[in-house]
């Protein structure tokens, strides 16, 4: 971290996310959700939500490497751990979790992958930070914080314990 | 066969005859042999394969990675298992697959290997999977294909069968984890086996604890010690304290050439029976690249027994081939990062 990096609040954002999901649950929605995190940062956030919401099913993990749309230009990304979704997704309400919603391409890839496991009843998207820069018609159902960034700025999320997030300017790094 | 085959000449200025496997940025483009890959690439292939094996456990066993690409299986020599697992691997990556059995095709009519290649290239193929009875054939093809085409060696003569060795290493790693404390014995016709040669390279690269070969003198290549193996001619000695036993297929034509007295004699001395298996460690796994000759190199009850991982090797082969295909196809595609 350089002195110009700005730390973003993480715990507050996770608390807000949890509160929004609980609001929906009080209205009878996503009462028994299957929580699925997108590797790598999304899994850390999903794990925190999974514990807070006391879900009965184990946490699912998606590695969208094989579903990315930039294989033709960037090739195969190095592997982290493979996807792990041990629960049947058919007919389930899925809360898909990522750390940062930026272009929307990762979420598209994750939904494509989810449908190769089965046919969920519905999918909602929870993100820690929703930033500008969307390239697809995708937005979060719940966001811990809305962030508008300068042209050279990015959000870096680190984890898993503790999860930290900061705004980084690519000009200076 | 009427294929005009020229044994590839490796140019003197090339510091590393296996450098052709990599593009200018150092990414894997062709897989022709295990040599030159080094532990880093081997491990990267095995790690990538883990992800693909988990895909093949799902209900929809397909990912969109190679959608719109064309993979051509060029089989100059017959094969069932290898060809079908390459085909399944390509299909599970969403590629289109063309199977050409060239042992019975245009090459019989006198078309040269290069003419055949040019014709298939004109069909906009992106990858050739090549099996040929001559050592060096895949290498030769790799030197002559268009810059966007990748070549995978699916077995060439006595030389190399890299994807088989990689799937064997993958299977061993899944059962035993770290290679460094392991004793591995390869049993049977080492001399004529491209599988054994590739296995030795892969296991040595991964720093296996001890590598043994067990076979009669006539079936051991003369320079085998250079590959860092211990040679045994007796099964009881060779199998002692072994963690992994790899049986090779005994090719019947060897019997005709006088290298072996008889199948019965070979089975008596080197066939893996339950009795001989008991000489290895209790938790030793038994492997075979297939097709197994039951009652010639392996007893049926061992091939089907609790220590056998032979069918697992076949399943793992699909994931490993998916990994190799996608890694090779992701090279040379512009700005790799």
Interface residues (C-beta under 8 A of the other chain):
Chain A: X63 X65 X66 X67 X71 X72 X73 X74 X75 X76 X78 X79 X82 X83 X84 X112 X113 X116 X117 X118
Chain B: X27 X44 X47 X48 X50 X51 X52 X53 X54 X55 X58 X59 X60 X62 X63 X64 X65 X326 X327 X330 X331 X333 X334 X335 X336 X337
